[in-house]
């Protein structure tokens, strides 16, 4: 038997949900205004970064995922990919239709080029699902990212060591904290040579 107070409890829950959704909508509205190319200026960019930093530190996963969805469907992919978080990384892997393309861009934006190369290399190796021409394109992108990782090897590893050792607000959830140093130069050269051979074989098959 339903207690007399049950309807009030239900109404309270619905009211809280309405208030929460309204807050989400207000945030999205103001973000959209700040991200409008017509109104963009340096001050707006700082406000956007601050809003995203506060928003993505929320313990409410539903809110964070809703924010990712909003940014991805409202033409603000570049802004979305600038967010440095394992939550976004996992969201891209699960929810993005072209997850390999966005992950590739995501890692490149954050200068984790060897991970970007790995994403495209793995995609290119999926012979059952990926057409041959697309596999060649994936391999080409993989070589580009691995080559960038190789050319920036010393500079990026110095930056990563600096970030990991700093006492500032660097988050333990950041990409530099999660992935640390890139593979060695020998390993990168070996991977590039292997992918180059795969491209040569694929071109013969076309």
C-alpha positions, 0 to 999 in steps of 0.5 A: 500500500502506498504511503500518504507521503509517497506522492510528495516524495515523487513530486520532490524528485521530479522537481529536483530533476527539473531544476537540474535539467534547467541548470544544464540548459542555462549552462549550454545556452551561455556556452553557446553564446560564448562559443559563437564565432561572431562574439568570440574574443580573448575574454570569452575564450578564458570564460569558456575554459573556466566554465569547462574546467569547473563543469568537467570536475563535477561528480555528476557523470550524467551532466558531464556526458551531457556536456560532451554530447552537447559540444559534439552535436552543436558544432563545437568539436574543437572545444570538446577535444581540448578537454583533457580528461579520461572521462572524455577519452572513454566517452569518445571510445564508446559514444562517438560514431567515428571514434577512431577519427576523433581519438586520433585528433584528440591525442594529436591536439594534446601532443600524445602523437604516438597514441594517435598513431596507435589508434590509426594503426589499429584501425588500419589493421582491421581487415574485416571491417575497414575497406582497403583504401580506408586502411591505406589512409589509416596507415598514412595517418598513423605514419604521420603521427608516429613521425611527429612523435619521433621528430618531437621526441626530446621536446615532448618528453621534457615537457611530460617530465615537467608536467608530471613533476610540477606542483601546480594544478596539473591534474592526475587525470591528464593525458600526460599523467596517464601515458607518460613517456612515448616509446623510444626512438628505436621503437618509433622507427621500427613501427614506422618501417612496419607500417610503410611495408603494410602500405606497400603491400596494400597498394599492390593489392589495389 
